[in-house]
Amino acid sequence: MFETLEDHIRQDEGPPASKGALFIRWAVVAAVSVILFGGLYLVVQHLEY
């Protein structure tokens, strides 16, 4: 009848992700970050000239 907050969090999160899925997720985040900040850097460098 009464569920704890931890039970609700476990239900919302779903099953734990595999190590391969976590690696791919972090690799995609890193690649997007490099592309985004690299692009911003190149735009700023282009505007200076």
VEXTILO-211179 format. One record per atom (N, C-alpha, C, CB): residue number from 1; atom name; x, z, y. Coordinates in Angstrom, 3 decimals. Each point is the difference from the previous one (the first is absolute). Glycine has a CB too. Example, Ala and Ser with C-alpha at 12.3 -4.5 7.8 and 13.67 -1.06 7.14 Angstrom:
REM residues 2
@n: 1	atom: N	east: 13.190	up: 7.800	north: -5.690
@n: 1	atom: CA	east: -0.890	up: 0.000	north: 1.190
@n: 1	atom: C	east: 0.900	up: 0.000	north: 1.200
@n: 1	atom: CB	east: -1.892	up: 1.246	north: -1.173
@n: 2	atom: N	east: 1.542	up: -1.966	north: 2.223
@n: 2	atom: CA	east: 0.820	up: 0.060	north: 1.190
@n: 2	atom: C	east: -0.770	up: 0.730	north: 1.090
@n: 2	atom: CB	east: 1.184	up: -2.145	north: -0.628
END
This chain:
REM residues 49
@n: 1	atom: N	east: 0.825	up: 0.000	north: -1.191
@n: 1	atom: CA	east: -0.825	up: 0.000	north: 1.191
@n: 1	atom: C	east: 0.874	up: 0.000	north: 1.263
@n: 1	atom: CB	east: -1.815	up: 1.214	north: -1.269
@n: 2	atom: N	east: 2.757	up: -0.278	north: 1.356
@n: 2	atom: CA	east: 0.885	up: 0.052	north: 1.156
@n: 2	atom: C	east: 1.338	up: -0.613	north: -0.376
@n: 2	atom: CB	east: -1.157	up: 2.070	north: 0.879
@n: 3	atom: N	east: 1.521	up: -3.109	north: -0.171
@n: 3	atom: CA	east: 1.276	up: -0.659	north: -0.264
@n: 3	atom: C	east: 0.989	up: 0.370	north: 1.098
@n: 3	atom: CB	east: -1.163	up: -1.915	north: -1.187
@n: 4	atom: N	east: 2.409	up: 1.985	north: 0.816
@n: 4	atom: CA	east: 1.021	up: 0.332	north: 0.978
@n: 4	atom: C	east: 0.398	up: -1.250	north: 0.784
@n: 4	atom: CB	east: 0.831	up: 1.876	north: -1.473
@n: 5	atom: N	east: -0.130	up: -1.659	north: 2.556
@n: 5	atom: CA	east: 0.500	up: -1.108	north: 0.812
@n: 5	atom: C	east: 0.958	up: -0.865	north: -0.810
@n: 5	atom: CB	east: -0.261	up: 1.394	north: 2.077
@n: 6	atom: N	east: 1.068	up: -0.760	north: -2.936
@n: 6	atom: CA	east: 0.940	up: -0.759	north: -0.835
@n: 6	atom: C	east: -0.739	up: -0.953	north: -0.927
@n: 6	atom: CB	east: 1.619	up: 1.904	north: 0.104
@n: 7	atom: N	east: -2.763	up: -1.473	north: -0.650
@n: 7	atom: CA	east: -0.777	up: -0.880	north: -0.869
@n: 7	atom: C	east: -0.504	up: -1.216	north: 0.767
@n: 7	atom: CB	east: -0.673	up: 1.977	north: -1.382
@n: 8	atom: N	east: 0.228	up: -1.767	north: 2.600
@n: 8	atom: CA	east: -0.474	up: -1.117	north: 0.826
@n: 8	atom: C	east: 1.138	up: -0.960	north: 0.333
@n: 8	atom: CB	east: -1.777	up: 1.484	north: 0.961
@n: 9	atom: N	east: 2.948	up: -0.942	north: -0.648
@n: 9	atom: CA	east: 1.148	up: -0.839	north: 0.333
@n: 9	atom: C	east: 0.400	up: -0.838	north: -1.216
@n: 9	atom: CB	east: 0.792	up: 1.705	north: 1.698
@n: 10	atom: N	east: -0.772	up: -1.104	north: -2.883
@n: 10	atom: CA	east: 0.347	up: -0.743	north: -1.215
@n: 10	atom: C	east: -1.004	up: -1.125	north: -0.261
@n: 10	atom: CB	east: 1.060	up: 2.074	north: -0.950
@n: 11	atom: N	east: -2.338	up: -1.813	north: 1.180
@n: 11	atom: CA	east: -1.010	up: -1.029	north: -0.216
@n: 11	atom: C	east: 0.150	up: -1.131	north: 1.003
@n: 11	atom: CB	east: -1.548	up: 1.731	north: -0.912
@n: 12	atom: N	east: 1.859	up: -1.399	north: 2.165
@n: 12	atom: CA	east: 0.142	up: -1.022	north: 1.036
@n: 12	atom: C	east: 1.244	up: -0.856	north: -0.210
@n: 12	atom: CB	east: -1.195	up: 1.506	north: 1.583
@n: 13	atom: N	east: 2.301	up: -0.895	north: -2.035
@n: 13	atom: CA	east: 1.247	up: -0.721	north: -0.171
@n: 13	atom: C	east: -0.031	up: -0.935	north: -1.200
@n: 13	atom: CB	east: 1.168	up: 1.906	north: 1.060
@n: 14	atom: N	east: -1.901	up: -1.579	north: -2.057
@n: 14	atom: CA	east: -0.020	up: -0.808	north: -1.210
@n: 14	atom: C	east: 1.203	up: 0.319	north: -0.871
@n: 14	atom: CB	east: -1.229	up: -1.808	north: 1.217
@n: 15	atom: N	east: 1.485	up: 0.983	north: -2.210
@n: 15	atom: CA	east: 1.143	up: 0.263	north: -0.886
@n: 15	atom: C	east: 1.319	up: -0.206	north: 0.736
@n: 15	atom: CB	east: -1.376	up: -0.704	north: -1.975
@n: 16	atom: N	east: 2.417	up: 1.427	north: 1.582
@n: 16	atom: CA	east: 1.299	up: -0.172	north: 0.675
@n: 16	atom: C	east: 0.562	up: -1.402	north: -0.226
@n: 16	atom: CB	east: 0.446	up: 2.455	north: -0.274
@n: 17	atom: N	east: 0.219	up: -2.964	north: 1.284
@n: 17	atom: CA	east: 0.574	up: -1.353	north: -0.081
@n: 17	atom: C	east: 1.279	up: 0.036	north: -0.831
@n: 17	atom: CB	east: -0.989	up: -0.606	north: 2.254
@n: 18	atom: N	east: 1.296	up: -0.504	north: -2.894
@n: 18	atom: CA	east: 1.227	up: -0.085	north: -0.790
@n: 18	atom: C	east: 1.202	up: -0.139	north: 0.929
@n: 18	atom: CB	east: -1.265	up: -1.051	north: -1.920
@n: 19	atom: N	east: 2.443	up: 1.316	north: 1.365
@n: 19	atom: CA	east: 1.218	up: -0.099	north: 0.812
@n: 19	atom: C	east: 0.240	up: -1.429	north: 0.470
@n: 19	atom: CB	east: 0.971	up: 1.927	north: -1.263
@n: 20	atom: N	east: -1.318	up: -2.897	north: 0.425
@n: 20	atom: CA	east: 0.161	up: -1.403	north: 0.388
@n: 20	atom: C	east: -0.886	up: -0.363	north: 1.173
@n: 20	atom: CB	east: 0.580	up: -0.549	north: -2.345
@n: 21	atom: N	east: -1.826	up: 1.042	north: 2.327
@n: 21	atom: CA	east: -0.925	up: -0.288	north: 1.093
@n: 21	atom: C	east: 0.468	up: 0.667	north: 1.286
@n: 21	atom: CB	east: -1.887	up: -0.200	north: -1.643
@n: 22	atom: N	east: 2.401	up: 1.420	north: 1.538
@n: 22	atom: CA	east: 0.514	up: 0.687	north: 1.192
@n: 22	atom: C	east: 1.210	up: -0.731	north: 0.569
@n: 22	atom: CB	east: -0.836	up: 2.188	north: -0.903
@n: 23	atom: N	east: 1.721	up: -2.675	north: 0.021
@n: 23	atom: CA	east: 1.178	up: -0.736	north: 0.454
@n: 23	atom: C	east: -0.404	up: -1.272	north: 0.730
@n: 23	atom: CB	east: 1.316	up: 0.934	north: -1.913
@n: 24	atom: N	east: -2.268	up: -1.655	north: 1.333
@n: 24	atom: CA	east: -0.459	up: -1.245	north: 0.635
@n: 24	atom: C	east: -0.637	up: 0.303	north: 1.345
@n: 24	atom: CB	east: -0.367	up: -1.050	north: -2.256
@n: 25	atom: N	east: -0.433	up: 2.105	north: 2.331
@n: 25	atom: CA	east: -0.649	up: 0.369	north: 1.263
@n: 25	atom: C	east: 1.040	up: 0.301	north: 1.073
@n: 25	atom: CB	east: -1.962	up: 0.916	north: -1.272
@n: 26	atom: N	east: 2.996	up: -0.110	north: 0.922
@n: 26	atom: CA	east: 1.017	up: 0.345	north: 0.989
@n: 26	atom: C	east: 0.854	up: -1.216	north: 0.365
@n: 26	atom: CB	east: 0.036	up: 2.344	north: -0.893
@n: 27	atom: N	east: 0.199	up: -3.235	north: -0.065
@n: 27	atom: CA	east: 0.764	up: -1.214	north: 0.302
@n: 27	atom: C	east: -0.764	up: -0.888	north: 0.977
@n: 27	atom: CB	east: 1.076	up: 0.109	north: -2.271
@n: 28	atom: N	east: -2.383	up: -0.220	north: 2.086
@n: 28	atom: CA	east: -0.816	up: -0.807	north: 0.917
@n: 28	atom: C	east: -0.024	up: 0.638	north: 1.385
@n: 28	atom: CB	east: -1.419	up: -0.795	north: -1.926
@n: 29	atom: N	east: 1.283	up: 2.110	north: 1.993
@n: 29	atom: CA	east: 0.000	up: 0.692	north: 1.292
@n: 29	atom: C	east: 1.338	up: -0.210	north: 0.709
@n: 29	atom: CB	east: -1.618	up: 1.725	north: -0.898
@n: 30	atom: N	east: 2.715	up: -1.628	north: 0.169
@n: 30	atom: CA	east: 1.324	up: -0.203	north: 0.595
@n: 30	atom: C	east: 0.163	up: -1.439	north: 0.491
@n: 30	atom: CB	east: 0.942	up: 1.779	north: -1.510
@n: 31	atom: N	east: -1.384	up: -2.749	north: 0.715
@n: 31	atom: CA	east: 0.132	up: -1.409	north: 0.394
@n: 31	atom: C	east: -0.836	up: -0.304	north: 1.241
@n: 31	atom: CB	east: 0.413	up: -0.619	north: -2.397
@n: 32	atom: N	east: -1.635	up: 1.116	north: 2.445
@n: 32	atom: CA	east: -0.859	up: -0.230	north: 1.165
@n: 32	atom: C	east: 0.606	up: 0.653	north: 1.232
@n: 32	atom: CB	east: -2.030	up: -0.111	north: -1.481
@n: 33	atom: N	east: 2.599	up: 1.303	north: 1.321
@n: 33	atom: CA	east: 0.616	up: 0.687	north: 1.132
@n: 33	atom: C	east: 1.191	up: -0.777	north: 0.543
@n: 33	atom: CB	east: -0.756	up: 2.179	north: -0.949
@n: 34	atom: N	east: 1.598	up: -2.671	north: 0.054
@n: 34	atom: CA	east: 1.173	up: -0.779	north: 0.434
@n: 34	atom: C	east: -0.438	up: -1.272	north: 0.704
@n: 34	atom: CB	east: 1.343	up: 0.925	north: -1.905
@n: 35	atom: N	east: -2.333	up: -1.605	north: 1.355
@n: 35	atom: CA	east: -0.484	up: -1.241	north: 0.617
@n: 35	atom: C	east: -0.618	up: 0.291	north: 1.363
@n: 35	atom: CB	east: -0.412	up: -0.990	north: -2.279
@n: 36	atom: N	east: -0.402	up: 2.039	north: 2.362
@n: 36	atom: CA	east: -0.670	up: 0.329	north: 1.263
@n: 36	atom: C	east: 1.002	up: 0.392	north: 1.078
@n: 36	atom: CB	east: -2.007	up: 0.741	north: -1.289
@n: 37	atom: N	east: 2.885	up: 0.226	north: 0.980
@n: 37	atom: CA	east: 0.937	up: 0.456	north: 1.020
@n: 37	atom: C	east: 1.082	up: -1.036	north: 0.275
@n: 37	atom: CB	east: -0.447	up: 2.347	north: -0.697
@n: 38	atom: N	east: 0.828	up: -3.120	north: -0.308
@n: 38	atom: CA	east: 0.946	up: -1.086	north: 0.228
@n: 38	atom: C	east: -0.594	up: -1.063	north: 0.910
@n: 38	atom: CB	east: 1.017	up: 0.439	north: -2.234
@n: 39	atom: N	east: -2.284	up: -0.754	north: 2.022
@n: 39	atom: CA	east: -0.678	up: -0.956	north: 0.872
@n: 39	atom: C	east: -0.109	up: 0.498	north: 1.423
@n: 39	atom: CB	east: -1.263	up: -0.803	north: -1.954
@n: 40	atom: N	east: 0.924	up: 2.071	north: 2.109
@n: 40	atom: CA	east: -0.073	up: 0.575	north: 1.353
@n: 40	atom: C	east: 1.367	up: -0.029	north: 0.683
@n: 40	atom: CB	east: -1.896	up: 1.477	north: -0.739
@n: 41	atom: N	east: 2.935	up: -1.169	north: -0.024
@n: 41	atom: CA	east: 1.347	up: -0.035	north: 0.551
@n: 41	atom: C	east: 0.367	up: -1.412	north: 0.460
@n: 41	atom: CB	east: 0.645	up: 1.913	north: -1.496
@n: 42	atom: N	east: -0.951	up: -2.899	north: 0.672
@n: 42	atom: CA	east: 0.323	up: -1.382	north: 0.366
@n: 42	atom: C	east: -0.796	up: -0.458	north: 1.214
@n: 42	atom: CB	east: 0.529	up: -0.478	north: -2.390
@n: 43	atom: N	east: -1.781	up: 0.894	north: 2.513
@n: 43	atom: CA	east: -0.812	up: -0.361	north: 1.166
@n: 43	atom: C	east: 0.606	up: 0.596	north: 1.269
@n: 43	atom: CB	east: -2.066	up: -0.111	north: -1.447
@n: 44	atom: N	east: 2.476	up: 1.371	north: 1.374
@n: 44	atom: CA	east: 0.607	up: 0.650	north: 1.171
@n: 44	atom: C	east: 1.307	up: -0.695	north: 0.357
@n: 44	atom: CB	east: -1.059	up: 2.206	north: -0.625
@n: 45	atom: N	east: 1.866	up: -2.527	north: -0.381
@n: 45	atom: CA	east: 1.253	up: -0.698	north: 0.274
@n: 45	atom: C	east: -0.257	up: -1.370	north: 0.622
@n: 45	atom: CB	east: 1.074	up: 1.219	north: -1.907
@n: 46	atom: N	east: -2.103	up: -1.906	north: 1.474
@n: 46	atom: CA	east: -0.336	up: -1.306	north: 0.533
@n: 46	atom: C	east: -0.474	up: 0.103	north: 1.451
@n: 46	atom: CB	east: -0.599	up: -0.764	north: -2.315
@n: 47	atom: N	east: -0.108	up: 1.840	north: 2.641
@n: 47	atom: CA	east: -0.513	up: 0.174	north: 1.364
@n: 47	atom: C	east: 1.106	up: 0.336	north: 0.992
@n: 47	atom: CB	east: -2.163	up: 0.756	north: -0.965
@n: 48	atom: N	east: 3.271	up: -0.173	north: 0.480
@n: 48	atom: CA	east: 1.083	up: 0.357	north: 0.902
@n: 48	atom: C	east: 0.746	up: -1.228	north: 0.502
@n: 48	atom: CB	east: 0.217	up: 2.170	north: -1.193
@n: 49	atom: N	east: -0.243	up: -3.258	north: 0.469
@n: 49	atom: CA	east: 0.750	up: -1.190	north: 0.404
@n: 49	atom: C	east: -0.844	up: -0.978	north: 0.722
@n: 49	atom: CB	east: 1.455	up: 0.316	north: -1.896
END
